[in-house]
Amino acid sequence: MARVFNFSAGPAVLPLPVLERTQAELIEYGGSGMSVMEMSHRGKVFTGIRDRAEAALRQLMQIPDSYAVLFLQGGATTQFAMVPMNLTRRGKADYVNTGVWSKKAIAEAKKYTQVRVVATSEDKAFGYIPALTKADFDPEADYVHITTNNTIYGTLFPEIPDTGDVPLVADMSSNILSQAYRVEDFGLIYAGAQKNIGPAGLTIVIVRRDLMGTILPPTPVMFDYKIHADNDSLYNTPPTFAIYMAGLVFEWMLAEGGVAEMERRNREKAGLLYDFLDRSEVFASTIADPYRSLMNVPFRLPSEDLDKQFIAEAEAAGLKSLKGHRSVGSMRASIYNAMPLEGVQALIDFMAAFETKIKAAAQV
Ligand SMILES: *Cc1c(COP(=O)(O)O)cnc(C)c1O
């Protein structure tokens, strides 16, 4: 069985060289006589793997020492609660509602703090990002929360809002490492690994150290950022194999040219796809500039029947998981860092052939 082009929103495609290296090292890792899955998380071999993964991520994102890097579990969904549990001081927080994931973050935060929804794009089915200025934010808020890339709708914050002295918290689950961000613009960044980093089961948190250490009682020890930071994410048994694979992805990215090169490739891939959609007479992009995601590209045909036909024929041609999220319908191509340019080209070629075919059928 050959590998397909996998456009899944997550868990998503991984770089083939990383999978091949994982396979080569699966049974016996680096002279240790055992698999990474079988070794102590406190032994020298694994702590070396963890340290290298952190160092590579720090290099990729230019993370200053004043930020801790945590390798946690529980997904982005656990961060929806951990953020208010750890960052609440005065008891109020500003949230921007740009979709289902923002809404879930808001619902969870309401259990711990007073949430103010500063802006929402729900009036237009989350098809854009609200414009925001510093004056929109409460200077007394403990933090401002945004979702930089909205995986389901395919929207991206065109720029990071200025929140002044209020720490900005970003759910970057679906676009971390896809384009250059200045870590110093954020108080905290979190991301589930399964979209742009590695296997599911690992969550990355990058948090300014001065924001840790005050926690709402009675918060479980596992939800305390400071505990994890003080223990190098080894307070309890971490997701060792997922950390190992994330480290390989980080090293692959560095070898390929880092975040700048990923961004260049992502702009090229997304640009080709949006250009095709804008020229097509049957396919249409659902999002306008400047809100278009580089990672998740939703599109549609003139009818649901054609959507269904397209998805089925694409599947049969080895272009997998193009069905849109159930709340939006139609199609969505997720083209994360590990999706090669050839995958996007194959998709565009297939769409062009499909367009020719249905236009011919319409003329009969
Ligand atoms: C996928 C996703 C989530 C949910 O992540 P889990 O790891 O499944 O909890 C949250 N936010 C965004 C933006 C996502 O894309």
The ligand as an SDF file (V2000), in Angstrom:
LIG
                    3D

 15 15  0  0  0  0  0  0  0  0999 V2000
   -7.6830   20.7450   17.3370 C   0  0  0  0  0  0  0  0  0  0  0  0
   -7.8140   22.0170   18.0810 C   0  0  0  0  0  0  0  0  0  0  0  0
   -8.1430   22.0420   19.4560 C   0  0  0  0  0  0  0  0  0  0  0  0
   -8.4570   20.7920   20.2440 C   0  0  0  0  0  0  0  0  0  0  0  0
   -7.2900   20.1240   20.5460 O   0  0  0  0  0  0  0  0  0  0  0  0
   -7.2530   18.8110   21.4730 P   0  0  0  0  0  0  0  0  0  0  0  0
   -5.7910   18.5370   21.4970 O   0  0  0  0  0  0  0  0  0  0  0  0
   -8.0670   17.7590   20.7810 O   0  0  0  0  0  0  0  0  0  0  0  0
   -7.8070   19.1600   22.8030 O   0  0  0  0  0  0  0  0  0  0  0  0
   -8.1880   23.2620   20.0870 C   0  0  0  0  0  0  0  0  0  0  0  0
   -7.9370   24.4040   19.4310 N   0  0  0  0  0  0  0  0  0  0  0  0
   -7.6370   24.4190   18.1090 C   0  0  0  0  0  0  0  0  0  0  0  0
   -7.3730   25.7170   17.4210 C   0  0  0  0  0  0  0  0  0  0  0  0
   -7.5650   23.2250   17.4000 C   0  0  0  0  0  0  0  0  0  0  0  0
   -7.2590   23.2350   16.0900 O   0  0  0  0  0  0  0  0  0  0  0  0
  1  2  1  0
  2  3  1  0
  2 14  2  0
  3  4  1  0
  3 10  2  0
  4  5  1  0
  5  6  1  0
  6  7  2  0
  6  8  1  0
  6  9  1  0
 10 11  1  0
 11 12  2  0
 12 13  1  0
 12 14  1  0
 14 15  1  0
M  END
$$$$
